[in-house]
């Protein structure tokens, strides 16, 4: 077990896709900033279908704490936890 896992408890990885008005409104920059503040890692990108997809990894409590900001229309989030 890594030092990070020992110090922080269970690690969690979540793949997600966000639907709604998320392109052209700085959503990726917002997500990256929130992840940096919480101390989690991952990636985020726009898709050709007009959604944003990504992955976030880190201590379970911090991954659970990441918030999705509503910009304009309500967002729909699809998330799948990766064991």
C-alpha positions in Angstrom: 0.0 0.0 0.0 1.3 3.4 -0.9 2.0 6.2 1.7 -0.8 8.2 0.2 -3.3 5.4 0.6 -2.1 4.8 4.2 -2.4 8.4 5.1 -5.7 9.2 3.4 -7.7 6.0 3.7 -9.4 4.4 0.7 -8.6 5.7 -2.7 -11.4 6.2 -5.3 -11.5 6.6 -9.1 -14.6 7.9 -10.9 -15.2 8.2 -14.6 -17.9 10.8 -15.4 -19.7 12.6 -18.3 -21.5 15.8 -17.9 -24.5 16.8 -20.2 -25.9 20.3 -20.6 -24.3 23.6 -21.4 -20.7 22.7 -20.5 -18.7 23.7 -23.6 -17.7 27.3 -24.2 -18.3 28.3 -20.6 -14.9 27.5 -19.0 -16.3 24.3 -17.4 -13.0 22.4 -17.9 -11.0 25.2 -16.3 -13.4 25.3 -13.3 -13.1 21.5 -12.9 -9.3 21.6 -13.0 -9.3 24.5 -10.4 -11.6 22.6 -8.0 -9.6 19.4 -8.3 -6.4 21.3 -7.5 -8.0 22.9 -4.5 -9.1 19.5 -3.2 -5.9 17.7 -4.0 -7.3 15.1 -6.4 -5.9 14.2 -9.9 -7.4 13.2 -13.2 -8.3 14.6 -16.6 -11.2 16.4 -18.3 -12.0 17.0 -22.0 -14.7 18.1 -24.4 -16.3 15.5 -26.6 -17.6 15.8 -30.1 -21.1 15.1 -28.8 -21.1 18.4 -26.9 -20.5 16.9 -23.4 -17.5 16.9 -21.1 -16.0 13.7 -19.9 -13.3 13.0 -17.4 -11.9 11.0 -14.5 -11.1 12.0 -11.0 -8.9 10.0 -8.6 -7.8 10.5 -5.0 -8.8 9.9 -1.4 -12.5 8.8 -1.3 -13.7 11.8 0.8 -12.0 14.3 -1.5 -13.4 12.7 -4.7 -16.9 12.7 -3.1 -16.5 16.4 -2.3 -15.9 17.6 -5.8 -18.8 19.8 -6.8 -20.3 20.3 -10.3 -21.1 23.9 -10.9 -24.4 24.7 -12.6 -23.9 27.1 -15.5 -27.0 28.1 -17.3 -29.3 25.1 -17.9 -29.4 22.3 -15.3 -26.7 19.7 -15.8 -27.1 16.0 -15.9 -24.1 13.9 -14.6 -23.4 10.3 -15.4 -20.7 8.8 -13.1 -19.4 5.3 -12.9 -17.1 4.3 -10.0 -14.1 2.3 -11.1 -13.1 -0.3 -8.5 
